[in-house]
Amino acid sequence: MQANIKTVSFLGISAIEIDVQLQMLNGLPSFTIVGLPDKTVAESRERIRACLYSLGISLPSKRITVNLAPADVQKEGSHYDLPIALALLTAMDVIQSEDVQDIVAVGELSLSGNLARVPGVLPAAIMAKSANKILVCPEACIQEAAWIGHDSILAPKSLLALINHFKGEQILPKVETKHADISVNTAKYGCFSDVKGQMVAKRAMEIAAAGAHNMLMLGPPGVGKSLLASKIPSILPPFTSEEALEVTMIHSLAGQIADAGLVMERPYRAPHHSASLVALVGGGMYAKPGEISLAHRGVLFLDELPEFSRAALESLRQPLETGNISIARANSHVTYPARIQLIAAMNPCRCGYLGIAGKECNLAPKCGKDYLRKISGPLLDRIDLFVDVPDVTIDDFAQNKGNIETSDAIRARVIGAREIQLERYKNKDFCTNAEATGHELECYLTDNAKQILYKCVDKAKISARGYYKIVKLAMTLSDILNINAIGEEQISEALGYRRIF
């Protein structure tokens, strides 16, 4: 006798078929799982055996072979417990094969028979809806699964409840689908009025947020670089429903979904400079998303930029250019979306006080050049705004907080600029100036702006990438002012943020 059931795979295979065979065997019964299972999958047999025993179901005295097809793809994770158990119960005639013919099942079984949360339920729900199948997932994952709007979801608390549902003895309630009502409480991030002084840096932050531009802050320690970066989520625009779904899928695969189900806020990831290459890029044996992918459609803040390893910094080149990152391992090749906004901060030198009389070390200015050399030219060329963050003066401390512009006022201008960009790129696969190809924005340049731009680019030997980044940055400045052209003022300010090292 044999049975089969399908479950979603998270390694690029759309579905994995699980076959269970019961065969007569002379001797002791056995329970074998084949098809490249890892340790967690192999341990499913013990969890399933204990689970069925707690329900009063005994395994037959036969050889049980569970085959996970395709056999050449490595299987990992505890989400295979439920589909294996259902296929086994079907082979044992506890439930009918018709009951599990059109389902996608994911779930981890406890020894007592309860179903525990597993990562990746949202992609499973999307796959089930596209294939017009029923999704079976743990009750703890209801909120995550319901956001996709799939009408056929079963979310039992235990395996016994699911069995009784199939037998008609205990009908599981219908899971109500939800639609995203995205509203973010930005107050928890603080307000830009908390930052004294640093008007130029605040202006640059607004421009960066309005066009999703990459930004690097340079300044001595203690002047507010990290504080400024921590406030940027308070001025970012809310998600669109499509963006929220994209980000939630990545976090679902990484197992970082909260009880609310949908990721409602733009990610703000700030890994420590000791983070490894795998932590940033993603990977491991099963190519999980890293910090770069987890910051998709949000901000990746790298403080003390030169202190990151050279390999980790160079790994940023591909996602900053293409908006995705490919992870190649011996047993898997995965491409994750990574449209990130890089915000970085660094000191001007190792001691941090280059250019400040009485504080700089004896190696100045050579120490500053050596410190900056730790960041490659190609990586610096991918940054749109370079901002010097000077020391805070006594006059800055004396500022009245009530007279400083708040995050709400800045955010209103940022949202207005983003709405203009959404309309401009409504037929494109991107929605911000930073993602646009620069040549399609050249038509907005006025003649005088072109002359200024050409002269500066030729004199400073700016690269082609740098040229188009200046155009895109100037377009964002026009969007903030709601001007449908790039004039002299916008191109001049954009050039001012382009640092020539």
C-alpha positions in Angstrom: 0.0 0.0 0.0 1.2 3.5 -0.7 0.1 7.1 -0.4 1.4 10.5 -1.4 1.0 14.1 -0.5 2.6 17.3 -1.6 4.3 20.0 0.6 6.0 23.2 -0.3 9.8 23.3 -0.5 11.8 26.4 0.3 14.8 25.6 -1.9 13.5 26.7 -5.2 11.4 23.6 -5.9 7.7 24.5 -6.2 6.5 21.3 -4.5 7.9 18.1 -3.1 6.0 14.8 -3.3 6.0 12.5 -0.3 5.4 8.8 -1.0 4.7 6.4 1.8 4.9 2.6 1.2 3.9 -0.1 3.7 5.4 -3.5 2.8 5.3 -6.9 4.5 8.6 -7.7 6.1 9.9 -10.9 7.7 11.4 -9.7 11.0 11.2 -6.4 12.9 9.3 -3.4 11.5 11.2 -0.4 10.3 10.5 3.3 9.6 12.8 4.8 7.0 12.9 8.3 5.4 14.8 8.6 2.2 15.4 11.4 -0.3 18.3 13.4 1.1 16.7 14.4 4.4 18.8 16.4 6.9 18.9 15.6 10.6 15.7 17.5 11.4 13.8 15.7 8.7 15.2 12.3 9.7 14.1 13.0 13.3 10.5 13.4 12.0 10.0 9.6 12.3 10.5 9.8 16.1 8.3 12.8 16.5 5.6 11.2 14.3 5.9 7.8 16.1 5.5 9.5 19.5 2.7 11.7 18.2 0.6 8.8 16.8 1.2 6.8 20.0 -0.2 9.7 22.1 -3.3 9.6 19.9 -3.7 5.9 20.4 -2.6 5.0 16.9 -0.1 2.2 16.5 2.2 1.9 13.5 1.7 -1.4 11.6 4.2 -4.2 11.8 5.4 -3.5 8.4 8.3 -1.8 6.7 7.5 1.9 6.3 9.4 3.8 3.6 8.9 7.5 3.2 10.3 8.9 0.0 10.8 12.6 -0.4 10.9 13.4 -4.2 12.9 14.7 -6.0 15.5 12.7 -4.3 18.5 14.8 -5.4 17.3 17.9 -3.5 18.4 18.3 0.1 15.4 18.5 2.4 15.6 20.5 5.7 13.2 21.7 8.3 10.5 20.4 10.6 7.7 21.5 8.4 7.7 18.1 6.7 6.3 16.5 9.9 2.6 17.1 9.1 2.6 16.0 5.4 4.6 12.9 6.3 2.1 12.1 9.1 -0.9 12.7 6.8 0.6 10.5 4.1 1.2 7.7 6.6 -2.3 8.0 8.0 -3.7 7.7 4.5 -1.6 4.6 3.8 -2.9 3.1 7.1 -6.6 3.9 6.0 -7.1 6.2 9.1 -8.1 9.0 6.7 -9.3 8.7 3.1 -6.9 9.5 0.2 -9.5 11.9 -1.2 -9.2 14.1 1.9 -5.6 14.9 1.2 -5.6 14.8 -2.6 -5.7 18.6 -3.0 -3.9 20.1 0.0 -0.6 21.8 0.7 0.5 20.9 4.2 3.2 22.4 6.5 3.6 22.0 10.2 5.8 20.6 13.0 4.4 18.0 15.3 5.1 17.9 19.0 5.3 14.6 20.9 1.8 15.2 22.2 0.3 15.8 18.8 0.0 19.5 18.8 1.1 21.6 15.7 3.9 24.1 16.2 4.8 27.2 14.2 7.1 26.8 11.2 8.8 29.3 8.9 7.7 29.9 5.3 3.9 29.6 5.7 3.2 32.8 3.6 5.0 31.4 0.5 3.1 28.1 1.1 -0.2 30.1 1.1 0.7 31.8 -2.1 1.6 28.5 -3.8 -1.6 26.9 -2.5 -3.7 29.8 -3.8 -2.1 29.8 -7.2 -2.6 26.0 -7.5 -6.2 26.2 -6.2 -5.4 23.9 -3.3 -6.2 23.9 0.4 -3.6 25.1 2.8 -3.1 23.2 6.1 -0.9 25.0 8.6 -0.6 25.2 12.4 -3.1 27.4 14.2 -0.2 29.6 15.4 0.4 30.6 11.7 -3.2 31.8 11.0 -2.3 35.5 10.9 0.6 34.9 8.5 -1.4 32.7 6.1 -4.6 34.8 6.2 -3.0 37.9 4.6 -2.8 36.4 1.2 -6.6 36.3 0.9 -6.8 32.5 0.3 -10.3 31.2 1.0 -9.3 27.6 1.7 -7.2 27.5 4.8 -7.3 24.9 7.6 -5.5 25.8 10.7 -5.8 23.0 13.3 -4.3 23.2 16.7 -3.4 19.5 16.7 -3.2 16.5 14.4 -6.2 15.0 16.2 -8.3 18.0 15.3 -7.3 17.6 11.7 -8.1 13.9 11.7 -11.5 14.6 13.2 -12.2 17.2 10.6 -11.5 14.8 7.8 -13.7 12.2 9.4 -16.5 14.8 9.8 -16.5 14.6 13.6 -15.1 18.0 14.4 -15.3 20.6 11.6 -12.6 23.2 11.8 -13.8 26.9 11.6 -13.1 28.8 8.4 -10.1 31.1 8.6 -11.2 34.6 7.8 -9.0 36.3 5.2 -7.6 39.7 5.9 -6.6 42.6 3.8 -3.6 44.8 4.7 -4.5 48.1 6.3 -1.0 49.4 6.6 -0.6 52.2 9.1 2.7 52.6 11.0 3.2 54.2 14.4 6.3 56.2 13.7 6.4 57.7 17.2 8.4 54.8 18.5 11.4 55.8 16.4 11.6 59.2 18.0 11.7 62.5 16.2 14.2 64.5 14.2 13.6 67.3 16.7 15.6 65.3 19.2 18.7 66.0 17.1 20.3 69.3 17.9 22.0 71.1 15.0 23.2 69.1 12.0 20.9 70.9 9.6 22.9 69.8 6.5 22.7 66.1 7.6 19.0 66.4 8.3 18.4 67.8 4.8 20.5 65.0 3.3 18.4 62.5 5.3 15.2 63.9 3.8 16.6 63.7 0.3 17.8 60.1 0.9 14.4 59.1 2.2 12.5 60.8 -0.6 14.3 59.0 -3.4 15.6 55.8 -1.6 19.2 57.0 -2.2 22.3 55.6 -0.5 24.1 57.9 1.9 27.4 58.0 3.8 28.0 60.3 6.8 31.5 61.2 7.8 32.3 62.9 11.1 34.0 62.6 14.5 32.6 60.4 17.2 29.7 61.6 19.2 28.2 64.1 16.8 25.0 62.3 16.1 25.6 60.1 13.1 24.0 57.0 14.6 21.2 59.0 16.1 20.4 60.5 12.8 20.3 57.1 11.2 18.0 55.7 13.9 15.5 58.4 13.1 15.2 57.8 9.4 12.4 55.2 9.9 10.2 58.0 11.3 10.2 59.8 7.9 10.0 56.8 5.5 6.7 56.4 3.6 4.4 53.5 4.4 4.5 50.3 2.5 2.4 49.6 -0.5 0.5 46.3 -0.2 2.8 44.8 -2.8 5.9 45.9 -0.9 4.6 44.6 2.4 3.9 41.2 0.8 7.4 41.0 -0.7 9.1 41.8 2.6 6.8 39.5 4.6 7.7 36.6 2.3 11.5 37.1 3.0 11.0 37.4 6.7 8.7 34.3 6.6 11.5 32.3 5.0 13.9 33.5 7.7 11.5 32.6 10.5 11.2 36.2 11.7 7.4 36.8 11.4 5.7 38.3 14.5 2.2 37.3 15.6 0.6 40.1 13.5 1.4 38.1 10.4 2.3 40.9 7.9 5.4 43.0 8.2 3.8 46.4 8.6 6.9 48.6 8.8 9.9 49.2 6.5 12.8 47.2 7.8 15.6 48.9 9.6 18.6 46.6 10.0 21.7 47.7 11.8 24.2 44.7 12.0 27.3 45.1 14.1 30.6 45.6 12.3 31.7 42.2 13.5 29.0 40.6 11.4 30.3 37.8 9.1 29.9 37.6 5.3 27.2 34.9 5.7 25.3 37.1 8.2 25.1 39.9 5.8 24.7 38.1 2.5 22.8 35.1 3.7 23.7 31.5 3.2 24.6 28.6 5.4 23.9 25.1 4.4 20.4 26.0 3.2 20.9 29.5 1.8 18.8 31.5 4.3 18.3 35.2 3.8 20.8 37.5 5.4 20.7 41.1 6.7 20.9 42.5 3.1 17.7 40.7 2.0 16.0 41.3 5.4 16.4 45.0 4.7 14.6 44.7 1.4 12.4 47.8 0.8 13.9 49.3 3.9 17.2 50.6 5.4 20.4 48.8 6.0 22.5 50.9 8.4 26.2 50.1 8.6 27.9 52.0 11.5 31.7 52.2 11.5 31.7 51.2 7.9 35.5 50.7 7.5 35.5 48.3 10.4 33.4 45.7 8.5 35.5 43.0 6.8 36.5 43.7 3.2 34.6 40.7 1.9 31.4 41.8 3.7 31.7 45.3 2.2 32.4 44.1 -1.3 29.3 41.8 -1.1 27.2 45.0 -1.2 28.2 45.7 -4.8 25.7 43.4 -6.5 22.6 44.3 -4.4 23.2 48.0 -4.6 23.4 47.8 -8.4 20.9 45.1 -9.3 18.4 45.0 -6.4 18.9 41.3 -5.7 21.5 39.0 -4.3 22.4 35.5 -5.5 23.6 32.9 -3.0 25.4 30.0 -4.6 26.1 26.9 -2.5 27.0 23.3 -3.4 23.5 22.1 -2.8 21.4 25.2 -3.7 21.4 28.4 -5.7 18.9 31.0 -4.5 18.3 34.6 -5.6 16.7 36.9 -3.0 15.4 40.4 -3.6 17.5 43.1 -2.0 16.4 46.6 -3.0 18.0 48.2 0.0 18.7 51.8 1.0 22.2 51.9 2.4 22.9 54.4 5.1 26.4 54.2 6.4 28.5 56.2 8.9 32.2 56.4 9.6 34.9 58.5 11.3 37.3 60.4 9.2 40.2 58.4 10.5 40.9 55.6 13.1 41.3 58.1 16.0 38.2 59.9 14.7 39.4 63.5 15.1 41.0 64.3 11.8 40.8 68.0 11.1 40.0 69.0 14.7 42.8 71.0 16.2 44.1 69.7 19.5 42.5 66.3 19.0 43.9 64.7 15.9 46.7 62.2 16.2 50.3 62.6 15.0 49.6 60.5 11.9 47.2 63.1 10.4 46.4 63.5 7.5 47.9 60.2 6.3 45.8 58.2 8.8 42.6 59.6 7.2 43.7 58.4 3.7 44.7 55.0 5.0 41.4 54.6 6.9 39.3 55.6 3.8 41.3 53.2 1.7 39.7 50.3 3.5 36.6 51.1 1.4 37.0 50.3 -2.3 36.3 52.9 -5.0 33.6 50.8 -6.7 31.6 50.7 -3.5 32.0 54.4 -2.9 30.9 55.1 -6.4 27.6 53.4 -5.6 26.8 55.9 -2.9 24.6 58.9 -3.9 25.1 61.3 -1.0 28.3 62.1 1.0 27.7 64.3 4.0 30.1 65.8 6.5 28.7 65.7 10.0 30.6 68.3 12.0 31.1 68.6 15.8 28.1 70.0 17.7 28.5 73.6 19.1 27.3 75.1 22.3 24.8 77.1 20.2 23.3 73.9 18.9 22.7 72.6 22.5 20.9 75.9 23.3 18.4 75.3 20.6 14.7 75.2 21.7 13.3 71.8 20.7 10.0 73.4 19.8 11.7 75.4 17.0 13.2 72.4 15.4 11.4 70.7 12.5 9.7 67.5 13.4 9.7 64.1 11.7 6.0 64.5 10.8 6.7 67.6 8.7 9.7 66.0 7.0 7.7 62.8 6.4 4.9 64.7 4.7 7.4 66.1 2.1 8.9 62.6 1.7 5.5 61.0 1.0 4.7 63.7 -1.5 7.9 63.1 -3.4 7.3 59.3 -3.3 3.8 59.8 -4.7 5.2 61.7 -7.6 7.7 58.9 -8.3 5.0 56.3 -8.1 3.0 58.1 -10.7 6.1 58.6 -12.9 7.1 54.9 -12.8 3.6 53.4 -12.6 4.3 51.2 -15.7 7.8 50.2 -14.5 9.0 47.4 -12.2 10.4 50.0 -9.8 9.0 53.0 -8.0 11.8 55.3 -6.8 14.4 57.6 -8.4 17.2 55.6 -7.0 16.0 52.5 -8.9 15.4 54.3 -12.2 17.8 54.2 -15.1 19.4 57.6 -15.2 19.1 58.1 -19.0 15.3 58.3 -18.8 15.6 61.2 -16.4 18.0 63.3 -18.6 15.0 64.7 -20.5 14.1 66.6 -17.3 17.4 68.6 -17.4 17.1 72.2 -18.4 19.8 73.6 -20.8 21.6 75.5 -18.0 21.5 72.5 -15.7 23.1 70.4 -18.5 25.9 72.9 -19.0 26.7 72.9 -15.2 26.6 69.1 -15.0 28.7 68.5 -18.1 31.4 70.9 -17.0 31.6 69.4 -13.4 31.6 65.8 -14.6 34.4 66.5 -17.1 36.5 68.5 -14.7 36.1 66.0 -11.8 36.4 62.9 -14.0 33.1 61.5 -12.5 32.2 58.0 -13.7 29.1 57.2 -15.9 27.5 55.7 -12.8 28.3 58.8 -10.8 26.9 61.0 -13.6 23.5 59.3 -13.6 23.4 59.2 -9.8 23.7 63.0 -9.8 20.8 63.2 -12.3 18.6 60.9 -10.2 19.5 62.8 -7.0 18.6 66.1 -8.7 15.3 64.6 -9.8 14.5 63.8 -6.2 15.2 67.4 -5.2 12.8 68.5 -7.9 10.2 66.1 -6.6 10.4 67.4 -3.1 9.6 70.9 -4.5 7.0 69.4 -6.9 8.8 70.7 -9.9 8.7 68.7 -13.2 12.2 69.8 -14.3 15.8 69.7 -13.1 17.0 73.2 -12.9 20.3 74.9 -12.0 19.6 74.9 -8.2 18.8 71.2 -8.1 21.8 70.1 -10.2 24.1 72.3 -8.1 22.9 70.9 -4.8 23.1 67.3 -6.2 26.7 68.0 -7.3 27.5 69.3 -3.8 26.6 65.9 -2.3 29.0 64.1 -4.8 32.3 63.8 -3.0 35.5 63.3 -5.1 38.0 61.2 -3.1 
